[in-house]
Amino acid sequence: MRQAARRWALLVAVGLLVVVLVGGRWAAFETAERVWATSLPGGGAYLEARDVARLVSGLLLLATVAWGTSNLLFVYRSIGSMQLSRRLGDLEIVEAVPQPVLLAGTLACGLVFGVLLALGTRDWWMSAVIAAHGVRFGVSDPVLHRDVGYYLGTLPWSERLRGLALAAVSSATVVVGLLYAGIGSLRFRRWLPSANAHARAHLGMLLAAWCGECARSPCCCSAHGGHCWWRPCSGSS
């Protein structure tokens, strides 16, 4: 018991040391950059744009991490216990994985899943700013009667969000399906899937979300004068 307490104390001390070192280095660079920017004309605009970029990136990262972690926690709830076998000489010993270790692994995998989903979104802040300010040109297209600013501001941002949502739902469906198959909650009998109630409800919600995202996918349905106009696939030209 005392050895376990010492181990946890050592881990906490190492974690705090890493936080202090990394945080101190970041704070030093942040202070130096702000001092440099305030000494230049237009430095305030640079700092404001950088803060907006960090805010948008942080919100997207938070959303993807929450999405990945929540889906993996649903899978974790369906696991009663996990056992690992190891050999000790000629003996094979089966040990149960402690639930705290399994939960920590689930949270870590969810964090990695969310970080991978958020890759490539650091430069999305400009599209978000343009869409938030609502650019208008006073010129409407002859088909959908939308202002040209919609295609230059709102549409690119909404398309990026839709693409991210579709990637998140698709990857979560694949990963969750593989996990349920690995733990035995999803099986295939005569090429037909068979799952328990928990896995069936989870995969059903993910597949419904995937179908909803695919239904929202825009397509080029009409062309006039060599120009292509975006509109919902369900509509008719």
C-alpha positions in Angstrom: 0.0 0.0 0.0 2.8 2.4 0.9 4.7 1.5 -2.3 1.6 2.3 -4.4 1.3 5.6 -2.7 4.9 6.4 -3.4 4.4 5.4 -7.0 1.5 7.8 -7.4 3.3 10.6 -5.7 6.2 10.1 -8.1 3.9 10.2 -11.1 2.2 13.4 -9.8 5.6 15.0 -9.2 6.8 14.1 -12.7 3.6 15.4 -14.2 3.8 18.7 -12.3 7.5 19.1 -13.4 6.6 18.6 -17.1 3.7 21.1 -16.8 6.0 23.7 -15.1 8.8 23.3 -17.7 6.5 23.3 -20.8 4.2 26.0 -19.4 7.2 28.2 -18.4 8.7 27.9 -21.9 5.4 28.7 -23.5 4.8 31.7 -21.3 8.3 33.0 -22.1 7.7 32.8 -25.8 4.3 34.3 -25.5 5.5 37.3 -23.5 8.4 37.9 -26.0 6.1 37.7 -29.0 3.5 40.1 -27.5 6.3 42.6 -26.6 7.6 42.3 -30.2 4.2 42.8 -31.7 3.3 45.8 -29.6 6.5 47.5 -30.8 5.4 47.4 -34.4 2.7 49.3 -36.3 -0.3 47.0 -36.7 0.9 44.6 -34.1 -2.4 44.7 -32.3 -4.2 43.4 -35.4 -1.6 40.6 -35.6 -2.2 39.6 -32.0 -6.0 39.8 -32.4 -5.9 37.5 -35.5 -3.6 35.1 -33.7 -6.0 35.0 -30.7 -8.9 34.3 -33.0 -7.0 31.6 -34.7 -6.2 29.9 -31.4 -9.8 30.2 -30.2 -11.2 28.6 -33.4 -8.6 25.8 -33.3 -9.2 25.2 -29.6 -12.9 24.9 -30.1 -12.5 22.5 -33.0 -10.0 20.4 -31.0 -12.3 20.4 -28.0 -15.2 19.3 -30.1 -13.3 16.4 -31.8 -11.8 15.2 -28.5 -15.2 15.2 -26.8 -16.6 13.3 -29.8 -13.9 10.7 -29.8 -13.8 10.2 -26.0 -17.6 10.0 -25.7 -17.8 7.2 -28.3 -15.0 5.2 -26.8 -16.6 5.6 -23.3 -19.8 4.1 -24.7 -17.7 1.1 -25.8 -16.0 1.1 -22.4 -19.3 0.8 -20.6 -20.1 -2.4 -22.5 -16.9 -4.1 -21.3 -17.5 -6.1 -18.1 -13.9 -7.0 -17.6 -10.8 -7.6 -19.8 -8.3 -10.3 -19.2 -4.7 -10.7 -20.4 -2.7 -13.8 -20.3 1.0 -14.0 -19.7 3.5 -16.8 -19.3 5.6 -17.4 -16.2 7.9 -20.3 -17.1 5.6 -23.2 -18.2 2.6 -21.6 -16.6 0.0 -19.4 -18.3 -1.5 -16.9 -15.9 -4.6 -15.0 -16.8 -5.0 -11.6 -15.1 -7.8 -9.1 -15.2 -7.0 -5.6 -16.3 -7.9 -3.1 -13.5 -10.9 -0.9 -14.4 -9.0 2.4 -13.6 -6.3 1.3 -16.1 -8.9 0.4 -18.7 -10.6 3.8 -18.2 -7.3 5.7 -18.4 -6.6 3.9 -21.7 -10.0 4.7 -23.0 -9.6 8.4 -22.2 -6.1 8.5 -23.7 -7.3 6.8 -26.9 -10.2 9.3 -27.1 -7.7 12.2 -26.8 -5.5 10.7 -29.6 -8.6 10.1 -31.8 -9.7 13.8 -31.3 -6.3 15.2 -32.0 -6.1 13.1 -35.3 -9.5 14.4 -36.3 -8.5 18.0 -35.7 -5.3 17.8 -37.8 -5.4 20.4 -40.6 -7.9 22.7 -39.0 -5.4 25.3 -37.8 -6.0 27.6 -40.8 -9.8 27.5 -40.7 -10.0 30.6 -38.5 -10.1 33.0 -41.5 -13.1 31.2 -43.1 -14.8 31.3 -39.7 -14.2 35.1 -39.4 -15.4 35.8 -42.9 -18.6 33.7 -42.4 -19.3 35.3 -39.0 -19.1 38.8 -40.5 -21.5 38.0 -43.3 -19.8 39.4 -46.5 -22.4 40.9 -48.9 -21.8 42.2 -52.4 -25.4 43.1 -53.4 -25.3 40.7 -56.4 -27.4 37.6 -56.4 -27.1 34.5 -58.6 -29.9 33.8 -61.0 -30.6 30.2 -59.8 -30.8 30.2 -56.0 -31.0 34.0 -55.6 -28.3 34.1 -53.0 -25.9 36.9 -52.6 -22.4 36.2 -54.0 -21.0 36.7 -50.5 -22.7 33.5 -49.5 -20.5 31.5 -51.8 -17.4 33.3 -50.8 -18.0 33.4 -47.0 -20.7 31.2 -45.6 -20.5 28.2 -48.0 -16.8 27.5 -47.6 -17.1 27.5 -43.8 -20.2 25.3 -43.7 -18.5 22.9 -46.2 -15.5 22.6 -44.0 -17.6 21.9 -41.0 -19.7 19.4 -42.9 -16.5 17.6 -44.1 -15.2 17.5 -40.6 -18.5 16.1 -39.2 -18.6 13.5 -42.0 -15.0 12.4 -41.3 -15.8 12.3 -37.5 -18.9 10.1 -37.9 -17.3 7.8 -40.5 -14.2 7.2 -38.5 -16.1 6.7 -35.3 -18.4 4.2 -37.0 -15.4 2.2 -38.2 -13.4 2.3 -35.0 -16.4 1.5 -32.8 -17.5 -1.3 -35.1 -14.0 -2.9 -34.9 -14.0 -2.5 -31.1 -17.4 -4.1 -30.7 -16.2 -7.0 -33.0 -13.0 -7.4 -31.0 -14.8 -7.7 -27.6 -17.5 -10.0 -29.1 -20.5 -7.6 -28.9 -20.7 -7.6 -32.8 -20.5 -10.9 -34.7 -21.3 -12.0 -38.2 -23.3 -15.2 -38.7 -23.7 -16.3 -42.3 -22.6 -12.8 -43.4 -25.4 -11.2 -41.3 -24.4 -8.9 -38.4 -25.6 -9.9 -34.9 -25.0 -7.5 -31.9 -26.2 -7.1 -28.4 -28.6 -4.2 -27.4 -25.8 -1.8 -26.3 -23.7 -2.2 -29.5 -26.8 -2.2 -31.7 -28.0 1.1 -30.2 -24.6 2.7 -30.5 -23.9 1.6 -34.0 -27.5 2.5 -35.0 -27.0 6.1 -33.8 -23.7 6.4 -35.6 -25.1 5.0 -38.9 -28.1 7.3 -38.6 -25.8 10.3 -38.1 -23.7 9.1 -41.1 -26.8 8.9 -43.3 -27.8 12.3 -42.2 -24.5 13.8 -43.1 -24.5 12.1 -46.5 -28.0 13.5 -47.1 -26.8 17.0 -46.4 -24.0 16.6 -48.9 -24.3 19.2 -51.7 -24.0 18.3 -55.3 -23.7 20.2 -58.5 -27.2 19.8 -59.9 -27.5 22.6 -62.5 -25.3 24.4 -64.8 -26.1 27.6 -66.6 -23.8 29.3 -69.0 -20.9 27.1 -68.0 -21.2 27.9 -64.3 -22.0 25.3 -61.6 -24.4 26.1 -58.7 -24.4 24.3 -55.4 -27.8 23.1 -54.1 -29.2 20.2 -52.0 -29.1 16.8 -53.8 -32.8 16.2 -53.1 -33.9 19.2 -55.1 -34.6 19.2 -58.8 -33.2 21.6 -61.3 
